[in-house]
Amino acid sequence: LGFKENREIIIDKKNPTQIDNSSLIYNSNLLLPIDFDWKQYLNLNKDLKDRNLNEIQCKLHYILYGNLEERNYKSINIIGLKFLNVSISENMFLLKKYIEKNNKSPITIYDISKLDKINLNMHTIFCIQPFEITKIIPLLSNFKIKPEVLWVWEFKSLPKIFKEYEKYFSKIYVPSQFCYDIFSKYLSIYIEKVELKSMIHEYIDMIPNHIINNRIINNILKNTENKTIYGFCFDINSSIIRKNPLNLVRAFNNLNDDTKVLILKYRPIRENRFTNKIENDIYNSFITDANKNSNIYCITDELEPLDLYKLYTNFDYYITPHCGEGFGLTIYDNMVLGNKIISPYYSGETEYLNREDIIELEYREKDIPGLQEHPIYGQMKDLKGAYISVESIEKCINNVIGDEIYILGNGPSLKNCDFNFLKDKITFALNSSYKKFAELDFYPTYFGCFDPKLIECHYDKFVQLMNDNNKIKKFFFLNENNKGQKQFSFQDENNSRYQKINFLLLYILILLFFSLIFLYLTIFHLIYQDLFSMIHVVN
């Protein structure tokens, strides 16, 4: 074959040796990869297949030339839950792209239900969690080449089932350093961290011009115009305890703020069957509480990818009150799209989030209620995770303003102001600047006045502005004149955009601040006098 291909063949003429076919195959096998399949090698390389090479010729060809030429000698099967819309299924396609890019081997994806039709002599990677593998355990020992597996985990403790099943695999792939550290701590098998990222990169150039097809989403976006949108996307099948949407909904119900809305895109439970009664009860409470608030919108439709990604672009904030993530694809997707992330910065999401760029949810690392009764999580010896309370979420949302805010007075400097630039910024306008809003087609994010005389003069206009359908989210007024009388009525104060402020507390804090400064200056003055007297005495 080498002569036919005009290759340079080196022969040791001093020690010519004649060996039979069986000896030749035996010796060649020692130089071949353990998973080399000569028939696969022949099928994957058309020029060799056209010559009808036999087993010996294929093996010698790979040893002498194929290895150096980086020819494919194997194809890879990836087995998982191909037809289920869950994150572990998306991981199958991400793993396929990763291997094709780095290994250049052809890959075929199979659903686990087709396991009986798979060639057991081929390189195989399973992409399912161990509790999904239980039914096929007897078949795993039939593979000629020990399979590999992609696993993801969300907590710092590992259920015993991982340790029991690691013996069936030669390698574990993981998507994050967090997963790598956890599996390395508890398992003895070889672990490789791979960069899977997300399918969003396949669509990123199409998202800006995409028009959403889903009617429900379009109606929601129409109803939430000019409001601050918080979004959260999750799969209830991944455990409603771990995702923690109930506390998020309850925090929103406590806000009493019509300028903020919550859009929940979630995948309903499969086959109407929860893992246990606790998860079922939490789900029922979640639905009941969400229905109480007209500013909470739920989307359960299975969306096409572009509709989902376009929905994300309408979020002002992506909030995720989870108690543990192995990677967090939806968090990653929203980060890629430039949304402000509100999260605990805990577990797998630390792989890609920049802590300085997010808003952190306060949490306590403690035993998570309900995990003990869960059939999978209950196998963990340590049930600790990031517990995020209703109060923590509520406090975070109330404190959110943004990275920067532009304060606008009503002086002559505004003549040179570029209001088109400010339209997409967070702005706070004051006093009589409102007179120019309609003319400039510009409305600030917030508006306020703290001068009792100005409020008295412009009261009617301020109330009209507050009642008009404009883009101003909140109004801040000093509701007390110089005589201690209220200037805004009870009806005004009950406007959802009127922000009540405890100015008495504010005055006390300011007074305390200046008192401390005065105290420090007094102490400094006394110390300085003593030093001056000492210097004078020495002189």
C-alpha positions as CSV (number, residue, x, y, z in Angstrom):
1,L,0.0,0.0,0.0
2,G,2.8,2.4,0.9
3,F,4.5,1.8,-2.5
4,K,1.2,2.3,-4.3
5,E,0.8,5.7,-2.6
6,N,4.4,6.6,-3.5
7,R,5.4,6.8,0.2
8,E,8.9,6.2,1.4
9,I,9.2,2.7,2.9
10,I,12.1,1.8,5.1
11,I,13.0,-1.9,5.2
12,D,15.8,-3.5,7.4
13,K,17.4,-5.7,4.7
14,K,20.0,-7.1,7.2
15,N,17.3,-8.8,9.3
16,P,14.5,-9.8,6.9
17,T,11.7,-11.6,8.8
18,Q,8.7,-13.4,7.6
19,I,5.7,-13.5,10.0
20,D,2.3,-15.1,9.5
21,N,-0.9,-13.1,9.6
22,S,-1.9,-13.9,13.2
23,S,1.6,-12.8,14.5
24,L,1.3,-9.6,12.4
25,I,-2.1,-8.8,13.9
26,Y,-1.0,-9.5,17.4
27,N,2.1,-7.3,17.2
28,S,0.2,-4.5,15.4
29,N,-2.4,-4.4,18.2
30,L,0.3,-3.4,20.6
31,L,0.9,-0.2,18.7
32,L,-2.7,0.7,18.2
33,P,-5.1,2.7,20.4
34,I,-7.1,0.4,22.6
35,D,-10.4,1.6,21.0
36,F,-9.1,1.2,17.4
37,D,-11.7,-0.5,15.2
38,W,-10.4,-1.3,11.7
39,K,-13.8,-1.5,10.2
40,Q,-14.6,2.0,11.5
41,Y,-11.3,3.2,10.2
42,L,-12.1,1.9,6.8
43,N,-15.6,3.4,6.7
44,L,-14.4,6.8,7.9
45,N,-11.6,7.1,5.3
46,K,-13.1,6.9,1.8
47,D,-9.7,6.6,0.0
48,L,-9.0,3.4,2.0
49,K,-12.4,2.0,1.6
50,D,-12.2,2.2,-2.1
51,R,-9.2,-0.1,-2.0
52,N,-11.0,-2.8,0.0
53,L,-8.2,-3.1,2.6
54,N,-8.3,-6.0,4.9
55,E,-7.8,-6.0,8.7
56,I,-4.0,-6.3,8.6
57,Q,-3.6,-3.6,6.0
58,C,-5.9,-1.2,7.9
59,K,-4.0,-1.6,11.1
60,L,-0.6,-1.2,9.5
61,H,-1.8,1.8,7.5
62,Y,-2.8,3.5,10.7
63,I,0.4,2.7,12.5
64,L,2.6,3.9,9.6
65,Y,0.6,6.8,8.3
66,G,-2.9,7.3,9.7
67,N,-1.7,8.4,13.2
68,L,0.7,11.0,11.7
69,E,-2.0,12.3,9.3
70,E,-4.5,12.5,12.2
71,R,-7.0,10.4,10.4
72,N,-10.2,9.4,12.2
73,Y,-10.3,5.9,13.3
74,K,-13.5,6.0,15.4
75,S,-16.9,7.6,15.6
76,I,-18.5,8.5,18.9
77,N,-22.0,7.8,20.2
78,I,-23.5,10.2,22.7
79,I,-26.5,8.7,24.6
80,G,-29.0,10.7,26.6
81,L,-32.5,12.0,26.9
82,K,-32.6,13.3,23.3
83,F,-36.3,14.1,23.1
84,L,-36.8,15.8,26.5
85,N,-36.5,19.6,26.7
86,V,-34.2,19.7,29.8
87,S,-30.8,21.2,30.4
88,I,-29.1,17.8,30.4
89,S,-30.4,17.2,26.9
90,E,-29.0,20.5,25.7
91,N,-25.7,19.4,27.2
92,M,-25.7,16.5,24.7
93,F,-25.6,18.9,21.8
94,L,-23.1,21.2,23.5
95,L,-20.8,18.2,24.2
96,K,-21.1,17.1,20.6
97,K,-19.9,20.5,19.4
98,Y,-17.1,20.5,21.9
99,I,-15.8,17.0,20.7
100,E,-16.2,17.8,17.0
101,K,-14.2,20.9,17.5
102,N,-11.4,19.4,19.6
103,N,-11.4,15.7,18.5
104,K,-12.7,16.0,15.0
105,S,-14.5,12.6,15.4
106,P,-17.9,12.1,13.8
107,I,-20.6,11.9,16.4
108,T,-24.1,10.4,16.5
109,I,-26.6,11.3,19.2
110,Y,-29.0,8.5,20.4
111,D,-31.9,8.6,22.8
112,I,-31.4,6.2,25.7
113,S,-34.5,4.2,24.5
114,K,-32.5,3.2,21.4
115,L,-29.7,1.6,23.4
116,D,-30.4,-1.9,21.9
117,K,-29.5,-0.5,18.4
118,I,-26.1,0.9,19.4
119,N,-22.8,-0.6,18.4
120,L,-21.3,-1.7,21.7
121,N,-17.8,-1.8,20.1
122,M,-17.8,2.0,19.6
123,H,-16.6,4.9,21.8
124,T,-19.7,5.9,23.9
125,I,-20.5,8.8,26.1
126,F,-23.5,8.9,28.3
127,C,-25.1,12.3,29.0
128,I,-27.5,11.5,31.8
129,Q,-27.4,11.7,35.6
130,P,-26.9,8.4,37.6
131,F,-30.5,8.1,38.7
132,E,-31.5,7.9,35.1
133,I,-29.0,5.2,34.4
134,T,-30.3,2.7,37.0
135,K,-32.5,0.8,34.4
136,I,-29.6,0.1,32.0
137,I,-26.9,-0.9,34.5
138,P,-26.8,-4.5,33.3
139,L,-26.0,-3.3,29.8
140,L,-23.1,-1.1,30.7
141,S,-20.7,-4.1,31.2
142,N,-21.4,-5.2,27.6
143,F,-19.5,-2.3,26.0
144,K,-16.1,-3.4,24.5
145,I,-14.7,0.1,25.4
146,K,-15.7,1.4,28.8
147,P,-18.0,4.3,28.3
148,E,-17.5,7.9,29.5
149,V,-20.2,10.1,31.1
150,L,-21.1,13.8,31.5
151,W,-22.3,14.6,35.0
152,V,-23.4,17.8,36.6
153,W,-24.1,18.5,40.3
154,E,-25.4,21.4,42.3
155,F,-24.3,21.0,46.0
156,K,-21.1,20.5,47.9
157,S,-22.1,17.0,49.0
158,L,-22.6,14.1,46.7
159,P,-25.3,11.3,46.8
160,K,-23.9,7.8,47.2
161,I,-25.3,6.7,43.9
162,F,-22.5,8.6,42.1
163,K,-19.9,6.6,44.0
164,E,-21.7,3.3,43.3
165,Y,-21.9,4.0,39.5
166,E,-18.5,5.4,38.8
167,K,-17.1,1.9,38.3
168,Y,-19.0,1.6,35.0
169,F,-17.2,4.5,33.4
170,S,-13.7,5.4,32.4
171,K,-14.0,9.2,32.6
172,I,-16.4,11.9,33.8
173,Y,-16.8,15.2,31.9
174,V,-18.0,18.2,33.9
175,P,-19.0,21.7,32.8
176,S,-17.6,23.8,35.7
177,Q,-14.8,24.0,38.2
178,F,-17.4,23.7,41.0
179,C,-18.5,20.3,39.6
180,Y,-14.8,19.3,39.1
181,D,-14.0,20.0,42.7
182,I,-17.0,18.2,44.1
183,F,-16.5,15.0,42.0
184,S,-12.7,15.1,42.6
185,K,-13.4,15.2,46.4
186,Y,-15.7,12.2,46.5
187,L,-14.8,10.0,43.4
188,S,-11.6,8.2,42.3
189,I,-12.3,8.2,38.6
190,Y,-10.6,10.5,36.1
191,I,-12.4,13.8,35.7
192,E,-12.1,16.3,32.8
193,K,-13.6,19.8,32.8
194,V,-14.9,20.8,29.4
195,E,-16.1,24.2,28.1
196,L,-19.7,23.6,27.0
197,K,-21.1,27.2,27.3
198,S,-24.5,27.4,25.7
199,M,-26.6,27.1,22.5
200,I,-27.2,30.8,22.6
201,H,-24.0,31.4,20.6
202,E,-25.6,29.6,17.7
203,Y,-28.4,32.3,17.6
204,I,-26.6,35.4,18.9
205,D,-26.6,37.2,15.5
206,M,-30.2,36.5,14.8
207,I,-31.6,37.6,18.2
208,P,-31.6,41.4,17.6
209,N,-33.9,41.2,14.5
210,H,-36.1,38.4,15.6
211,I,-39.8,39.1,16.1
212,I,-41.4,37.0,18.8
213,N,-44.0,34.6,17.5
214,N,-45.5,33.5,20.8
215,R,-48.8,35.4,21.4
216,I,-48.7,35.1,25.2
217,I,-45.2,36.7,25.4
218,N,-46.2,39.5,23.1
219,N,-49.3,40.3,25.3
220,I,-47.2,40.2,28.4
221,L,-44.6,42.6,26.9
222,K,-47.3,45.0,25.8
223,N,-48.8,45.0,29.3
224,T,-45.4,45.6,31.0
225,E,-44.2,48.6,28.9
226,N,-42.4,51.3,30.8
227,K,-42.1,49.0,33.8
228,T,-39.0,47.4,35.4
229,I,-39.0,43.7,34.4
230,Y,-37.4,41.0,36.6
231,G,-37.2,37.6,34.9
232,F,-36.5,34.1,36.0
233,C,-36.4,30.9,33.9
234,F,-36.4,27.5,35.5
235,D,-37.4,23.9,35.2
236,I,-39.7,22.6,38.0
237,N,-38.5,19.1,37.2
238,S,-35.0,20.1,38.4
239,S,-36.6,20.5,41.9
240,I,-38.7,23.5,42.9
241,I,-37.0,23.4,46.3
242,R,-33.6,24.0,44.7
243,K,-34.8,26.7,42.3
244,N,-36.7,28.5,45.1
245,P,-39.3,30.4,43.0
246,L,-41.8,30.4,46.0
247,N,-39.7,32.9,48.0
248,L,-39.2,35.0,45.0
249,V,-43.0,35.3,44.4
250,R,-43.6,36.0,48.1
251,A,-41.0,38.8,48.0
252,F,-42.7,40.4,45.0
253,N,-46.1,40.2,46.8
254,N,-44.6,42.2,49.6
255,L,-43.3,45.0,47.4
256,N,-46.6,46.7,46.7
257,D,-44.9,48.4,43.8
258,D,-46.7,48.5,40.4
259,T,-43.7,49.7,38.6
260,K,-42.0,46.4,39.0
261,V,-43.1,43.2,37.3
262,L,-41.9,39.6,37.5
263,I,-41.9,37.3,34.5
264,L,-41.5,33.6,35.3
265,K,-40.8,31.2,32.4
266,Y,-40.9,27.7,33.7
267,R,-41.3,24.2,32.5
268,P,-44.2,22.4,34.2
269,I,-43.8,19.0,35.9
270,R,-43.6,16.0,33.6
271,E,-46.6,13.6,33.7
272,N,-48.1,15.6,36.6
273,R,-45.9,13.7,39.0
274,F,-43.7,15.3,41.7
275,T,-40.9,13.4,43.4
276,N,-42.6,13.8,46.8
277,K,-45.4,15.5,48.6
278,I,-43.2,18.4,49.8
279,E,-42.4,19.5,46.3
280,N,-46.1,19.1,45.3
281,D,-47.2,21.3,48.2
282,I,-44.5,24.0,47.4
283,Y,-45.7,24.0,43.8
284,N,-49.3,24.6,44.9
285,S,-48.3,27.4,47.2
286,F,-46.2,28.9,44.4
287,I,-49.2,28.9,42.0
288,T,-51.6,30.3,44.6
289,D,-49.2,33.2,45.6
290,A,-48.3,34.0,42.0
291,N,-52.0,34.3,41.1
292,K,-52.5,36.9,43.9
293,N,-50.3,39.5,42.1
294,S,-51.3,41.0,38.7
295,N,-47.7,42.1,38.3
296,I,-46.5,38.5,38.2
297,Y,-46.7,36.7,34.8
298,C,-46.2,33.0,34.2
299,I,-45.2,31.4,30.9
300,T,-45.3,27.6,30.6
301,D,-45.3,27.2,26.8
302,E,-42.4,25.4,25.3
303,L,-40.7,28.2,23.4
304,E,-38.6,28.0,20.3
305,P,-35.0,29.2,21.1
306,L,-35.2,32.5,19.4
307,D,-38.4,33.5,21.2
308,L,-36.9,32.6,24.5
309,Y,-33.7,34.5,23.9
310,K,-35.6,37.5,22.6
311,L,-37.8,37.4,25.7
312,Y,-34.6,37.6,27.8
313,T,-33.6,40.8,26.0
314,N,-36.7,42.5,27.5
315,F,-35.6,41.8,31.1
316,D,-34.0,44.6,33.1
317,Y,-32.8,42.1,35.6
318,Y,-32.4,38.4,35.7
319,I,-33.0,37.2,39.2
320,T,-32.2,33.6,40.4
321,P,-32.7,32.8,44.1
322,H,-31.4,29.2,43.7
323,C,-29.7,27.3,46.5
324,G,-27.2,25.6,44.2
325,E,-26.4,25.3,40.5
326,G,-24.0,23.0,38.6
327,F,-23.5,25.6,35.9
328,G,-26.7,27.6,35.3
329,L,-27.4,27.8,31.6
330,T,-30.2,30.4,31.9
331,I,-27.9,32.6,34.1
332,Y,-25.2,32.3,31.5
333,D,-27.5,33.2,28.6
334,N,-28.8,36.3,30.4
335,M,-25.2,37.4,31.2
336,V,-24.3,37.0,27.5
337,L,-27.2,39.2,26.5
338,G,-26.0,41.9,28.9
339,N,-28.8,41.7,31.5
340,K,-28.0,42.6,35.1
341,I,-27.8,39.4,37.1
342,I,-29.1,39.2,40.6
343,S,-27.9,36.0,42.2
344,P,-26.2,34.6,45.3
345,Y,-22.9,34.1,43.4
346,Y,-22.7,30.5,44.7
347,S,-21.7,27.2,43.2
348,G,-21.4,26.6,39.4
349,E,-22.3,30.2,38.3
350,T,-19.0,31.4,39.7
351,E,-17.5,29.8,36.6
352,Y,-18.4,32.7,34.4
353,L,-20.0,35.5,36.5
354,N,-17.8,38.5,37.4
355,R,-18.7,39.3,41.0
356,E,-18.2,43.0,40.4
357,D,-20.8,43.0,37.6
358,I,-23.7,41.4,39.5
359,I,-26.1,42.3,42.3
360,E,-25.6,39.7,45.1
361,L,-28.4,38.1,47.0
362,E,-27.7,37.7,50.6
363,Y,-27.8,34.1,51.7
364,R,-27.0,31.8,54.6
365,E,-25.3,28.5,53.9
366,K,-27.5,26.1,55.9
367,D,-29.5,22.9,55.6
368,I,-32.1,23.5,53.0
369,P,-35.6,22.6,54.2
370,G,-37.2,19.8,52.2
371,L,-33.9,18.3,50.7
372,Q,-33.9,15.5,53.3
373,E,-37.2,14.1,52.0
374,H,-36.1,14.3,48.3
375,P,-35.3,10.9,46.9
376,I,-32.0,12.1,45.3
377,Y,-30.8,15.1,47.4
378,G,-31.8,13.2,50.5
379,Q,-28.9,10.8,49.8
380,M,-26.4,13.6,50.6
381,K,-24.8,13.5,54.0
382,D,-24.6,17.3,54.0
383,L,-27.8,19.1,53.0
384,K,-26.3,22.6,53.1
385,G,-26.9,25.1,50.3
386,A,-27.4,28.8,49.8
387,Y,-30.7,29.6,51.6
388,I,-32.2,32.8,50.3
389,S,-35.1,34.1,52.3
390,V,-38.1,36.2,51.3
391,E,-36.6,39.1,53.2
392,S,-33.3,38.9,51.4
393,I,-35.0,39.0,48.0
394,E,-37.3,41.8,49.0
395,K,-34.4,43.9,50.4
396,C,-32.3,43.4,47.3
397,I,-35.1,44.4,44.9
398,N,-35.9,47.5,47.0
399,N,-32.3,48.6,47.0
400,V,-31.8,48.1,43.3
401,I,-31.3,51.4,41.4
402,G,-28.6,50.5,38.9
403,D,-24.9,51.2,38.3
404,E,-25.2,54.9,37.7
405,I,-27.8,57.6,37.9
406,Y,-27.9,61.0,36.2
407,I,-29.3,63.9,38.4
408,L,-31.0,66.6,36.4
409,G,-31.8,70.0,37.8
410,N,-33.5,72.8,35.8
411,G,-30.6,75.3,35.4
412,P,-29.1,76.7,32.1
413,S,-26.6,73.8,31.9
414,L,-29.5,71.6,30.6
415,K,-29.5,73.6,27.3
416,N,-26.4,71.7,26.2
417,C,-27.6,68.3,27.5
418,D,-28.0,65.4,25.0
419,F,-31.4,64.0,26.0
420,N,-31.3,61.3,23.4
421,F,-28.3,59.9,25.2
422,L,-30.1,60.0,28.5
423,K,-33.2,58.2,27.3
424,D,-31.7,54.8,28.0
425,K,-30.1,55.8,31.3
426,I,-31.4,56.0,34.8
427,T,-32.2,59.6,35.5
428,F,-33.6,61.7,38.4
429,A,-35.1,65.0,37.5
430,L,-36.0,67.8,40.0
431,N,-38.2,70.8,40.5
432,S,-39.6,72.6,37.5
433,S,-37.6,70.6,34.9
434,Y,-40.9,68.8,34.2
435,K,-42.0,71.8,32.0
436,K,-39.7,70.6,29.2
437,F,-40.5,66.8,29.3
438,A,-43.3,66.9,26.7
439,E,-41.4,69.3,24.4
440,L,-38.2,67.1,24.5
441,D,-40.1,63.8,24.4
442,F,-38.1,62.9,27.4
443,Y,-39.2,61.6,30.8
444,P,-36.8,60.7,33.6
445,T,-36.8,57.4,35.5
446,Y,-37.5,59.3,38.7
447,F,-38.8,62.8,39.6
448,G,-38.8,64.7,42.8
449,C,-39.0,68.0,44.6
450,F,-37.9,68.8,48.2
451,D,-38.6,72.5,48.3
452,P,-41.9,73.2,50.1
453,K,-42.4,76.6,48.3
454,L,-41.9,75.0,44.9
455,I,-44.3,72.2,45.8
456,E,-46.9,74.7,46.8
457,C,-46.5,76.6,43.5
458,H,-46.4,73.5,41.2
459,Y,-48.6,71.1,43.2
460,D,-51.3,70.7,40.5
461,K,-48.7,70.1,37.8
462,F,-46.9,67.6,40.0
463,V,-50.1,65.6,40.7
464,Q,-51.1,65.8,37.0
465,L,-47.6,64.5,36.1
466,M,-47.9,61.7,38.6
467,N,-51.4,60.7,37.2
468,D,-50.4,60.9,33.5
469,N,-49.4,57.9,31.5
470,N,-45.7,58.6,31.2
471,K,-42.4,56.7,31.8
472,I,-41.6,58.1,35.2
473,K,-41.4,55.1,37.6
474,K,-41.3,56.9,41.0
475,F,-42.1,60.4,42.4
476,F,-40.3,61.7,45.5
477,F,-41.7,64.7,47.4
478,L,-41.2,66.4,50.7
479,N,-44.8,66.2,51.9
480,E,-44.6,68.9,54.6
481,N,-44.5,72.7,54.3
482,N,-42.8,75.2,56.6
483,K,-45.8,75.1,59.0
484,G,-45.6,71.3,59.3
485,Q,-48.7,70.8,57.2
486,K,-49.1,68.0,54.5
487,Q,-49.3,69.3,50.9
488,F,-50.2,66.0,49.2
489,S,-53.5,64.4,49.9
490,F,-54.2,60.9,51.1
491,Q,-55.2,60.0,47.6
492,D,-52.0,61.4,46.2
493,E,-50.0,59.3,48.7
494,N,-51.8,56.1,47.7
495,N,-50.7,56.5,44.0
496,S,-48.5,53.5,43.3
497,R,-45.8,55.8,41.9
498,Y,-45.7,58.0,45.0
499,Q,-42.7,57.1,47.2
500,K,-43.2,57.6,50.9
501,I,-40.0,58.8,52.6
502,N,-39.3,59.0,56.3
503,F,-37.7,62.4,56.3
504,L,-37.6,62.5,60.1
505,L,-35.3,59.5,60.1
506,L,-33.3,61.1,57.3
507,Y,-32.9,64.3,59.3
508,I,-31.8,62.4,62.4
509,L,-29.2,60.5,60.3
510,I,-27.9,63.7,58.8
511,L,-27.7,65.4,62.2
512,L,-25.9,62.3,63.6
513,F,-23.4,62.4,60.7
514,F,-22.5,66.1,61.3
515,S,-22.4,65.5,65.1
516,L,-19.7,62.9,64.6
517,I,-17.8,65.2,62.3
518,F,-17.9,67.9,64.9
519,L,-16.8,65.4,67.6
520,Y,-13.8,64.3,65.5
521,L,-12.8,67.9,64.8
522,T,-13.0,68.8,68.5
523,I,-10.8,65.8,69.5
524,F,-8.3,66.7,66.7
525,H,-8.2,70.4,68.0
526,L,-7.5,69.3,71.6
527,I,-4.7,67.0,70.5
528,Y,-3.2,69.7,68.3
529,Q,-3.2,72.2,71.2
530,D,-1.4,69.7,73.4
531,L,1.2,69.0,70.8
532,F,1.7,72.8,70.3
533,S,2.1,73.3,74.0
534,M,4.8,70.5,74.2
535,I,6.7,72.1,71.3
536,H,6.6,75.5,73.0
537,V,7.9,74.1,76.3
538,V,10.8,72.4,74.5
539,N,11.8,75.6,72.8
